């Protein structure tokens, strides 16, 4: 008999794949995305939302634990 226990996937800020705080690197790993794509989406979202993404990013940097 096999053990079919599924563990919950946790989100962390990346220590290795970081440009600023590691938020995009960690979130990209959690979402199984290329970090460059997520970084481009964050920059585009910041430009298109007149900076609304900046406080969201800062909150994610504070609230997301480091790996």
Backbone as a ProteinNet text record, in pm:
[ID]
protein_1_A
[PRIMARY]
XXXXXXXXXXXXXXXXXXXXXXXXXXXXXXXXXXXXXXXXXXXXXXXXXXXXXXXXXXXXXXXXXXX
[TERTIARY]
83.9	0	89.3	52.6	132.3	70.6	154.2	109.8	77.5	-48.3	-91.1	-114.5	-28	-41.4	13.7	-67.4	-23.1	14.6	130.3	173.2	135.9	102.7	66.6	191.9	180.6	290.4	294.4	411.1	423.9	498.4	466.9	528.9	634.6	748.8	860	923.3	996.2	1081	1207.5	1254.4	1372.1	1499.4	1592.8	1725.1	1822	1798.1	1892.7	1847.9	1718.9	1667.9	1602.6	1686.2	1633.6	1700.8	1621.7	1676.2	1663.5	1553.5	1533.1	1512.6	1398.8	1372.5	1349.3	1339.3	1315.3	1168.9	1079.3	935.7	900.2	942.2	906.6	968.3	1090.9	1154.1	1081.6	1042.6	970.2	829.8	760.3	624.1	625	725.4	734.5	757.6	839.3	861.3	731.4	657.5	529.9	428.7	426.5	330.4	381.4	503	566.3	577.2	624.8	646.3	793.6	831	964.5	967.6	1065.6	1069.7	1074.1	1136.7	1143	1003.8	918.2	781.8	706.1	722.1	652.9	707.4	837.3	895.7	844.2	834.6	780.7	634.8	558.5	418	407	495.8	492.5	526.6	627.6	665	552.7	494.2	383.7	262.6	234.4	123.2	144.7	269	300.4	280.2	325.8	310.8	164.6	90.7	-49	-143.4	-105	-193	-148.9	-60.2	-9.5	53	121.9	195.1	119.7	0.7	-77.9	-9.4	69.6	136.4	248.5	304.3	418.3	383.9	274	243.7	209.2	152.2	121.4	251.2	348.4	477.6	548.7	546	610.7	544.7	412.4	342.2	382.1	395.2	437.6	580.8	666.3	805	809.9	719	718	650.7	541.4	461	505.9	575	619.9	751.1	755.6	880.4	989.1	1112.9	1226.3	1252.3	1292.4	1317.1	1433.5
-116.3	0	123.8	223.6	345.9	454.3	544.7	657.2	774.2	810.8	916.7	1048.9	1081.2	1206	1319.1	1421.1	1537.5	1647.6	1704.6	1812.9	1945.7	2041.2	2173.5	2245.2	2307.3	2382.8	2519.8	2561.7	2689.7	2789.3	2914.4	3019.8	3090.8	3114.4	3180.6	3279.9	3376.7	3462.6	3384.7	3397	3321.7	3384.7	3301.7	3349.6	3351.4	3266.7	3255	3329.4	3328.9	3392	3524.9	3623.5	3751.9	3865.3	3968.8	4090.9	4203.9	4205.7	4309.4	4244.6	4181.5	4117.6	3967.6	3914.3	3771.7	3734.5	3833.9	3805.7	3738.9	3796.9	3740.4	3602.4	3583.7	3452.5	3345.5	3377.3	3281.1	3254.3	3360.1	3343.3	3268.4	3293.3	3221.8	3073	3038.7	2897.4	2833.2	2905.1	2855.1	2834	2925.8	2919.6	2841.1	2786.7	2712.6	2798	2920.4	3013.3	3048.9	3104.5	3160.3	3292.6	3314.3	3439.2	3564.3	3555.9	3672.1	3713.2	3617	3647.6	3717.5	3670.2	3733.2	3873.5	3892	4025.5	4122.9	4077.2	4161.8	4196.4	4100.2	4125.6	4227.1	4220.8	4316.9	4457.3	4468.2	4599.2	4654.5	4569.7	4614.8	4653.3	4575.3	4607.5	4738.1	4763.8	4889.8	5006.9	4992.9	5101.3	5124.1	5016.3	5029.2	5071.4	5047.1	5081	5208.9	5282.5	5408.1	5385.7	5273.9	5247.8	5173.1	5125.1	5053.8	4924.6	4865.2	4739.1	4758.7	4878	4901.6	4871.4	4923.4	4886.3	4738.6	4677.9	4535.1	4454.6	4494.5	4428.3	4444.1	4565.2	4588.2	4506.4	4494.4	4411.6	4265.1	4219.3	4081.4	4059.7	4159.9	4148.6	4139.8	4208.5	4207.6	4080.7	4040.3	3930.7	3790.8	3779.5	3649.6	3612.7	3499.8	3462.2	3421.4	3440.5	3403.9	3254.3	3192.3	3048.2	3013.1
0	0	0	-76.4	-83.4	2.8	43.4	124.9	32.2	22.1	-68.7	4.1	95.5	169.4	83.7	62.6	-13.5	83.7	62.5	149.6	85.8	167.4	118.9	70.2	-43.3	-100.3	-33.4	12.7	81	-6.5	14.6	-65.1	18.9	-41.4	24.3	-71.4	-15.3	-97.7	-129.4	-250.4	-293	-238.4	-198	-156.1	-273.2	-371.9	-482.6	-607.8	-636.2	-758.2	-721.2	-692.9	-649.9	-725.4	-748.2	-804	-702.2	-629.5	-528.2	-391.3	-369.9	-240.5	-251.4	-371.9	-390.8	-400.7	-400.8	-407.4	-539.7	-649.8	-781	-800.8	-755.3	-766.9	-688.8	-566.3	-482.8	-532.7	-572.5	-623.5	-756.1	-839.1	-967.2	-944	-845	-813.4	-764.4	-681.4	-629.4	-742.2	-838.8	-949.6	-1070.2	-1060.5	-1170.3	-1296.1	-1279.4	-1390.1	-1399	-1513	-1527.8	-1451.3	-1365.2	-1288.5	-1376	-1491.9	-1580.8	-1627.8	-1653.7	-1697	-1584.9	-1463.6	-1350.7	-1325.6	-1339.2	-1321.3	-1426.6	-1550.7	-1657.6	-1627.9	-1577.1	-1543.7	-1430.2	-1333.1	-1222.5	-1272.8	-1356.6	-1411.1	-1498.1	-1583	-1668.3	-1583.3	-1481.5	-1393.2	-1319.4	-1280.3	-1213.5	-1308.1	-1431.4	-1529	-1565.7	-1583.4	-1626.5	-1514.1	-1390.1	-1278.3	-1207.1	-1267.5	-1210.6	-1072.7	-1056.7	-933.7	-825.8	-853.7	-753	-708.7	-794	-762.4	-659.5	-649.9	-559.9	-414.3	-357.7	-218.4	-202.3	-304.5	-298.8	-296.2	-379.3	-381.8	-247.2	-191.3	-61.7	48.9	45.4	143.3	127.9	3.5	-21	28.1	12.7	59.3	211.8	279	425	478.6	415.4	468.6	425.4	312.3	263.5	333.3	402.9	471.5	373.2	414.4	330.7	343.6	233.6	233.5	322.3
[MASK]
+++++++++++++++++++++++++++++++++++++++++++++++++++++++++++++++++++

